[in-house]
Amino acid sequence: MARALLASFADSLSLGEPNAPLTPGRLRVELLSGLTVALALVPEAVAFAFVAGVEPLVGLYAAFIVGLITAVFGGRPGMISGATGALAVVMVSLVAVHGVEYLFATVVLMGLIQIFVGLMRWGKFIRLVPHPVMLGFVNGLAIVIFLAQLGQFQVPGTAESAGHGMANGEWLSGMPLYLMLGLVALTMAIIWLMPRLTTFVPAPLAGIAIVAAIVIGFGLDTPLVGDLASIEGGLPPFHIPVVPLTWETFEIILPYALILAAIGLIESLLTLNLVGEMTGQRGGASQECLAQGAANTVTGFFGGMGGCAMIGQSMINVKSGGRTRVAGIAAALFLLAFILFASGLIEQIPLAALVGVMFMVVIGTFAWNSLTILRKVPRTDAFVTILVTIVTVATDLATAVVVGVIVSALAYAWQNATRIHAIKRDSRTEAGAQVYEIQGPLFFGSADGFTEIFDVQNDPDVVIVDFAASRVADQSALQAIEAVAQKYEDAGKVIQLRHLSRDCHRLLSNAGHLVVDSDDDPDYELAVDYSVKTGIIGGH
């Protein structure tokens, strides 16, 4: 039993992953990638803590706990999770009105909701997100990451939250601004050139190290991580949220918990798909939901602000070579080590180096090919991509994805609704009968068009409706069939249905809509007709 448990845990760490076996060389890559991610996590966690209106350590603890748990148990090796701006912008109003203890309680409830979603295996519904929505998500998040970095070009201590991790403060000017821009450009150049020289050290880590050495060695006056806030602290303390255990408290935190759970899962699952495309991995949606839920539940009891997958840090990890869970675990442990032992050293890192890393992430994340394919894809898809991008930047990711899916679904329904038509011919088996061969699906969108196909007054006494090239999909379709049948019945004529597929026949039979004259023929080996019983579904 013990051996089986150890083997299962080893598998969860991807130690035996075929594409990335944990050799000494692979371990070096994973650890260096984790270190790079941890360095990039520090200013992000601090900045998003400011956005949410909480202390920096609240964001750092969330980044450590969420990052560690999801790295071990998440659905996709290579993904990085932590405190994010998408969640912070929702938390700020809760903290402002009710205080940080209500935030901790909300994070616990958020985690429980996410666990429930994982147990119900609802994560699979992320498959319903169309590709244009994915493109809009990627582009919108790249823009948000870029805008969030602009706050680092403001004088430390003057910034105030403006949403999405952005800040309104006093901008740097003169030599400090030029120095900042120069160091950012240098970092980006190092990251671009390093892979062409060597892959021994991840390019982002090399960029951070070289620029930090230049700043420290020459004593350059430029904003440092320590100018944001001190990251020194101890181990996250266990802390039960101090809130009244009343129904009123539940009513306060439930709406926030639902919104945070939805945003967190949507961003995590879309990031999961994106990382999967880059690493050639599949599945894991439900497991990711469970991991995110467990991570947030634990975080709420250890004074953290909660979190979800971070597309920027995930891109840094993947492009630095991280392919197993070791990189994510290492990133979380390095971050804890920074808090406990190396805060003074980390606080000396220039913000320009980290901004340069994130700018390269923006360049690598944005789907530049979408700018060219917008003219080649259907106009509806191009519109959805642009719409999701704009809504992601203007509001939040969950709203953008929901809007994109709804618009895509309505466009798809309209396109299918306009396809329904009929081919009229005389029956070869029954003299004098009129046959309508229906083309296209019959559902709520095409029901009205279906009823307009028939010429009740001029048709003969026997009418056959052939569904060989159609499908009866829903209640609206049933009602449409009954409405047509009622018109023929009122005119003293007979209508019959032919060539129903097995699922269509089951749907109609369950509704009590049809009287079967003979055995069904799902394989279409011969035509079988059904008469229609009216008055079952009703017109309204």
C-alpha positions in Angstrom: 0.0 0.0 0.0 2.8 2.5 1.0 4.6 1.7 -2.3 1.4 2.4 -4.3 0.9 5.7 -2.5 4.5 6.8 -3.2 4.1 5.8 -6.8 0.9 7.8 -7.1 2.6 10.8 -5.5 5.6 10.5 -7.9 3.2 10.4 -10.8 1.4 13.5 -9.5 4.8 15.3 -9.6 5.3 14.2 -13.2 8.6 12.5 -12.2 8.0 9.9 -14.8 6.6 12.2 -17.5 7.8 10.8 -20.9 8.4 14.2 -22.5 10.4 15.5 -19.5 12.0 12.8 -17.4 13.6 14.2 -14.2 17.3 13.9 -15.1 19.9 16.1 -13.4 19.8 18.4 -16.5 16.1 18.6 -16.4 16.1 19.3 -12.6 18.5 22.2 -13.2 16.2 23.6 -15.8 13.1 23.2 -13.6 14.8 24.8 -10.6 16.2 27.8 -12.6 12.8 28.3 -14.2 11.1 28.2 -10.8 13.6 30.8 -9.5 12.8 33.1 -12.5 9.1 32.7 -11.8 9.5 33.4 -8.1 11.4 36.7 -8.8 8.7 37.8 -11.2 6.0 36.8 -8.7 7.2 39.2 -6.0 6.3 42.6 -7.5 3.1 41.1 -9.0 1.9 39.8 -5.6 2.8 43.1 -3.9 1.1 45.2 -6.6 -2.1 43.1 -6.6 -2.2 43.3 -2.8 -2.2 47.1 -3.1 -5.0 46.8 -5.6 -7.1 44.7 -3.3 -6.4 47.1 -0.4 -4.5 44.6 1.8 -1.0 44.3 3.2 1.8 43.1 0.8 2.3 39.9 2.9 -1.3 39.0 2.3 -0.6 38.8 -1.5 2.8 37.1 -1.0 1.3 34.4 1.3 -1.5 33.8 -1.3 1.1 33.5 -4.1 3.1 30.9 -2.0 0.2 28.8 -0.8 -1.9 28.8 -4.0 1.2 28.3 -6.1 2.4 25.4 -4.0 -0.9 23.5 -3.8 -1.8 23.9 -7.5 1.7 23.0 -8.5 1.5 19.7 -6.7 -2.2 18.8 -7.4 -3.2 20.9 -10.4 -4.3 19.6 -13.8 -1.4 20.8 -15.9 2.3 20.6 -15.1 4.0 23.9 -16.0 1.1 26.2 -14.9 1.8 28.8 -12.2 -0.9 30.2 -9.9 -0.9 33.0 -7.4 -2.5 36.3 -6.5 -3.9 38.0 -9.7 -5.2 41.3 -10.7 -8.4 39.8 -12.1 -9.4 38.8 -8.6 -7.9 41.8 -6.8 -10.2 44.3 -8.6 -13.2 42.4 -7.3 -11.8 42.1 -3.8 -11.1 45.8 -3.3 -14.8 46.9 -2.7 -15.3 44.1 -0.2 -12.2 45.0 1.8 -13.1 48.7 1.6 -16.6 48.2 3.0 -16.2 45.2 5.4 -12.5 44.7 6.1 -9.9 42.1 5.4 -11.4 39.5 7.7 -14.4 39.3 5.4 -12.0 38.8 2.5 -10.5 35.8 4.2 -13.9 34.3 4.8 -14.8 35.0 1.2 -11.7 33.2 -0.1 -12.6 30.1 2.0 -16.1 30.1 0.5 -14.7 30.7 -3.0 -12.5 27.7 -2.6 -15.4 25.5 -1.4 -17.4 26.5 -4.5 -14.5 25.7 -6.7 -14.1 22.2 -5.1 -17.8 21.6 -5.7 -17.4 22.6 -9.4 -14.5 20.1 -9.6 -16.4 17.3 -7.9 -19.3 17.9 -10.4 -16.7 17.8 -13.2 -18.1 21.0 -14.6 -14.6 22.0 -15.7 -15.2 20.1 -19.0 -17.6 22.9 -20.1 -14.6 25.0 -20.8 -14.6 23.1 -24.1 -17.6 25.3 -25.1 -15.4 28.3 -25.2 -14.9 29.0 -29.0 -11.5 29.8 -30.4 -12.3 33.4 -31.1 -13.0 33.8 -27.4 -9.7 32.2 -26.6 -7.9 34.7 -28.9 -9.7 37.6 -27.3 -8.8 36.2 -23.8 -5.2 36.0 -24.7 -5.0 39.4 -26.3 -7.0 41.1 -23.6 -4.9 39.6 -20.8 -1.7 40.6 -22.6 -3.0 44.2 -22.7 -3.9 44.0 -19.1 -0.4 42.7 -18.1 1.1 45.5 -20.2 -1.0 48.2 -18.5 -0.3 46.8 -15.1 3.4 47.3 -15.7 3.0 51.0 -16.4 2.5 51.6 -12.7 6.2 50.8 -12.2 7.0 54.0 -14.2 5.5 56.1 -11.4 7.2 57.5 -8.4 7.1 54.8 -5.6 4.6 55.7 -2.9 2.4 57.9 -5.1 0.4 55.2 -6.9 -3.3 54.7 -6.3 -5.3 51.7 -7.6 -7.1 52.4 -10.9 -8.2 48.8 -11.5 -6.7 45.8 -13.3 -3.5 46.3 -11.4 -3.1 49.7 -13.0 -2.3 52.8 -10.9 -2.7 56.5 -11.0 0.3 58.3 -9.5 3.1 60.7 -10.3 5.0 59.7 -13.4 8.7 59.5 -13.4 10.3 62.2 -15.5 13.7 63.3 -16.7 16.8 61.2 -16.0 15.0 58.6 -13.7 12.5 57.9 -16.5 15.2 57.6 -19.2 17.2 55.3 -16.9 14.1 53.2 -16.2 13.4 52.9 -19.9 17.0 52.1 -20.8 17.1 49.3 -18.2 13.8 47.8 -19.4 15.1 47.8 -23.0 18.4 46.2 -21.8 16.5 43.5 -20.0 14.4 42.8 -23.1 17.5 42.7 -25.3 19.2 40.2 -23.0 16.1 38.0 -23.0 16.0 38.1 -26.8 19.7 37.5 -27.3 20.4 34.9 -24.6 18.8 31.9 -26.2 20.9 32.5 -29.3 24.1 32.3 -27.1 23.2 29.6 -24.5 20.3 27.8 -23.0 22.2 27.0 -19.8 20.4 29.7 -17.9 16.8 30.8 -18.6 16.9 34.0 -20.5 14.5 35.9 -18.1 16.7 35.0 -15.1 19.8 36.1 -17.0 18.1 39.4 -17.8 17.2 40.0 -14.1 20.6 39.0 -12.8 22.7 41.1 -15.3 20.5 44.3 -14.9 20.5 43.9 -11.1 24.3 43.6 -11.1 24.7 46.7 -13.3 22.3 48.7 -11.0 24.0 47.6 -7.8 27.5 47.7 -9.2 27.2 51.3 -10.5 24.9 52.5 -7.7 22.2 53.6 -10.2 19.3 55.5 -8.8 16.2 53.6 -10.1 13.2 52.2 -8.3 13.7 48.8 -6.6 11.4 46.1 -5.4 12.0 47.4 -1.8 10.5 50.7 -2.9 7.2 49.0 -3.3 7.1 47.5 0.1 9.1 45.3 2.4 8.6 41.6 1.7 10.1 40.4 5.0 7.9 38.2 7.1 7.5 34.8 8.8 5.7 31.6 8.0 2.0 32.1 7.1 0.1 31.8 10.4 -3.0 29.7 10.7 -5.9 32.2 11.2 -9.6 31.5 11.3 -11.4 34.5 9.8 -12.9 36.7 12.5 -16.4 37.2 11.2 -19.8 36.6 12.8 -21.1 33.2 11.9 -24.5 34.5 10.9 -26.7 34.4 7.8 -26.0 38.1 7.3 -22.3 37.4 6.9 -23.1 34.6 4.4 -25.2 37.0 2.4 -22.4 39.5 2.3 -19.6 37.1 1.2 -21.6 34.8 -1.1 -21.9 37.2 -4.1 -18.2 38.0 -4.0 -17.3 34.3 -3.5 -19.3 33.3 -6.6 -17.8 36.0 -8.7 -14.3 35.2 -7.5 -14.8 31.5 -8.0 -16.0 32.0 -11.6 -13.2 34.4 -12.5 -10.6 32.2 -11.0 -11.8 29.0 -12.7 -12.3 30.6 -16.1 -8.9 32.2 -16.0 -7.3 29.0 -14.7 -9.0 26.7 -17.3 -8.3 29.0 -20.2 -4.6 29.2 -19.1 -4.7 25.4 -18.7 -5.8 25.1 -22.4 -3.2 27.6 -23.5 -0.3 25.8 -21.6 -1.6 22.5 -23.0 -1.3 23.8 -26.5 2.3 24.8 -25.9 3.3 21.6 -24.2 1.2 19.1 -26.0 -0.8 18.1 -22.9 -4.5 17.4 -22.6 -7.2 17.0 -20.0 -7.0 17.9 -16.3 -9.8 20.5 -16.2 -11.7 18.9 -13.2 -8.5 18.2 -11.4 -7.5 21.9 -11.8 -10.8 23.0 -10.4 -10.2 20.8 -7.3 -6.7 22.0 -6.9 -7.7 25.7 -7.2 -10.5 25.1 -4.7 -8.3 23.4 -2.2 -5.6 26.1 -2.6 -8.0 28.9 -2.0 -9.7 27.2 1.0 -6.3 26.7 2.7 -5.2 30.2 1.8 -8.3 31.7 3.4 -7.2 30.1 6.7 -3.6 31.3 6.5 -4.2 35.0 5.8 -3.9 35.0 2.0 -6.0 36.9 -0.5 -6.7 33.9 -2.8 -5.6 33.4 -6.4 -5.8 31.5 -9.6 -3.6 30.7 -12.6 -1.4 33.4 -13.8 -0.9 33.5 -17.6 2.1 35.8 -17.4 4.1 33.7 -15.0 2.9 30.5 -16.7 4.4 31.8 -20.0 7.7 32.7 -18.2 7.8 29.2 -16.8 7.0 27.3 -20.0 9.4 29.5 -22.1 12.1 29.1 -19.6 11.8 25.3 -20.0 9.6 24.3 -17.1 7.6 21.2 -18.0 7.0 19.4 -14.8 5.5 20.2 -11.4 9.0 20.7 -10.0 9.2 24.2 -11.4 6.0 25.3 -9.8 6.9 23.8 -6.5 10.3 25.4 -6.7 8.8 28.8 -7.5 6.6 28.6 -4.4 9.4 27.5 -2.1 11.8 30.1 -3.5 9.1 32.8 -2.8 8.8 31.6 0.8 12.6 31.6 1.1 12.6 35.2 -0.1 10.1 36.2 2.6 11.9 34.3 5.4 15.6 34.8 4.6 16.4 36.8 1.5 14.0 39.8 1.6 16.9 42.3 1.8 18.5 40.8 -1.3 15.3 40.6 -3.3 14.4 44.1 -2.4 17.6 45.3 -4.2 16.3 44.0 -7.6 15.5 46.9 -9.9 11.9 47.0 -11.0 13.0 47.8 -14.5 14.4 44.2 -14.8 11.1 42.7 -13.8 9.1 45.1 -16.0 11.4 44.0 -19.0 10.6 40.4 -18.3 6.8 41.1 -18.2 7.0 43.1 -21.4 8.6 40.1 -23.1 5.8 38.0 -21.7 3.3 40.5 -23.2 5.0 40.2 -26.6 5.0 36.4 -26.4 1.4 36.2 -25.1 -0.4 38.4 -27.5 -1.7 36.5 -30.5 -0.2 38.7 -33.2 -1.4 36.4 -36.0 -5.0 37.3 -34.9 -4.4 40.8 -36.4 -3.9 39.2 -39.9 -6.5 36.5 -39.7 -9.3 39.0 -38.7 -9.7 39.8 -42.4 -9.8 36.1 -43.3 -12.2 34.6 -40.8 -16.0 35.1 -40.7 -17.0 38.6 -39.6 -18.8 37.2 -36.6 -15.6 35.5 -35.3 -13.6 38.6 -35.9 -16.1 40.6 -34.0 -16.1 38.2 -31.1 -12.3 38.3 -30.8 -12.3 42.1 -30.7 -15.3 42.2 -28.3 -13.7 39.8 -25.8 -10.4 41.7 -25.9 -12.1 45.0 -25.2 -14.4 43.6 -22.4 -11.4 41.9 -20.8 -9.5 45.2 -20.6 -12.6 47.2 -19.6 -14.2 44.9 -17.0 -13.0 41.4 -16.1 -12.2 38.1 -17.6 -15.3 36.3 -16.5 -17.6 38.9 -18.0 -15.6 38.9 -21.2 -15.7 35.1 -21.7 -19.4 34.9 -20.8 -20.2 37.7 -23.3 -18.0 36.1 -26.0 -19.7 32.7 -25.5 -23.2 34.1 -25.6 -22.5 36.2 -28.8 -20.9 33.1 -30.4 -23.8 30.9 -29.5 -26.4 33.4 -30.8 -24.4 33.8 -34.0 -24.2 30.0 -34.4 -27.9 29.6 -33.7 -28.8 32.3 -36.3 -26.6 30.7 -38.9 -28.3 27.4 -38.4 -31.7 29.0 -38.3 -31.3 30.4 -41.7 -30.3 27.1 -43.2 -33.6 25.2 -42.9 -35.5 24.7 -46.1 -37.4 22.0 -47.9 -37.2 20.2 -51.3 -40.7 19.4 -52.6 -41.4 16.3 -54.7 -44.1 13.8 -55.3 -44.0 10.5 -53.4 -42.8 7.5 -55.4 -44.5 5.0 -53.2 -47.8 6.8 -52.5 -49.7 8.2 -55.5 -50.8 11.8 -54.9 -48.8 12.4 -51.7 -46.6 15.5 -51.4 -43.2 15.0 -49.8 -41.2 17.7 -48.0 -37.5 16.8 -47.7 -36.4 19.0 -44.8 -32.8 20.3 -45.0 -31.1 21.7 -41.9 -31.7 21.3 -38.1 -35.1 22.0 -36.5 -34.6 23.8 -33.2 -35.8 27.0 -31.5 -34.0 29.2 -34.0 -35.4 27.6 -37.1 -38.9 26.7 -35.8 -40.6 29.7 -37.4 -38.9 29.1 -40.7 -40.0 25.5 -40.6 -43.7 26.4 -40.2 -43.4 28.8 -43.2 -42.2 26.1 -45.5 -45.6 24.3 -45.9 -48.4 25.2 -48.3 -51.4 23.8 -46.4 -54.1 25.1 -48.7 -52.6 23.8 -52.0 -51.1 20.5 -50.7 -52.8 17.2 -51.5 -54.6 15.2 -48.8 -51.5 13.2 -47.8 -48.3 15.1 -46.8 -45.0 13.4 -45.9 -42.3 15.3 -44.0 -38.9 13.6 -44.6 -36.3 14.3 -41.9 -33.4 12.3 -43.4 -31.3 15.5 -43.8 -32.6 17.2 -40.7 -32.7 16.7 -36.9 -35.5 17.4 -34.3 -33.6 19.0 -31.5 -35.8 20.6 -28.8 -39.3 21.5 -27.5 -39.6 24.4 -29.9 -39.1 21.9 -32.7 -41.8 19.6 -31.3 -44.2 22.6 -31.0 -43.4 23.6 -34.6 -44.2 20.1 -35.8 -47.5 20.1 -33.9 -48.4 23.5 -35.2 -48.0 22.4 -38.8 -49.9 19.1 -38.1 -52.8 21.1 -36.5 -53.0 23.2 -39.7 -53.2 20.1 -41.9 -55.7 18.5 -39.5 -57.9 21.6 -39.6 -57.8 21.4 -43.4 -58.9 17.7 -43.3 -55.5 16.4 -44.5 -53.0 13.8 -43.1 -49.4 14.5 -42.3 -46.7 11.9 -41.6 -43.1 12.0 -40.5 -40.4 9.9 -42.1 -36.7 9.0 -41.6 -36.4 10.1 -38.0 -33.0 9.3 -36.5 -32.9 7.2 -33.3 -32.4 10.2 -30.9 -35.1 12.3 -32.7 -37.5 9.4 -32.5 -36.8 9.0 -28.8 -37.4 12.7 -28.2 -40.7 12.7 -30.0 -41.9 9.5 -28.5 -41.1 10.7 -24.9 -43.2 13.7 -25.6 -46.1 11.5 -26.6 -46.2 13.5 -29.8 -46.3 10.6 -32.3 -48.2 7.4 -32.9 -45.8 4.9 -34.3 -47.5 2.9 -37.1 -44.6 0.4 -37.4 -41.1 -0.3 -36.2 -38.5 2.5 -36.2 -35.8 2.4 -38.8 -32.7 4.2 -37.4 -30.5 2.9 -40.1 -32.7 4.3 -42.9 -33.0 0.9 -44.6 -36.6 1.6 -45.5 -38.9 4.6 -45.0 -41.2 4.4 -42.0 -43.9 7.0 -41.5 -45.4 8.3 -38.3 -48.7 10.1 -37.9 -48.9 13.2 -35.7 -51.0 13.5 -32.6 -51.9 17.2 -32.0 -52.6 19.0 -28.8 -49.6 17.6 -26.9 -47.1 20.5 -26.8 -49.4 23.4 -27.4 -48.7 26.6 -29.1 -47.8 28.7 -26.0 
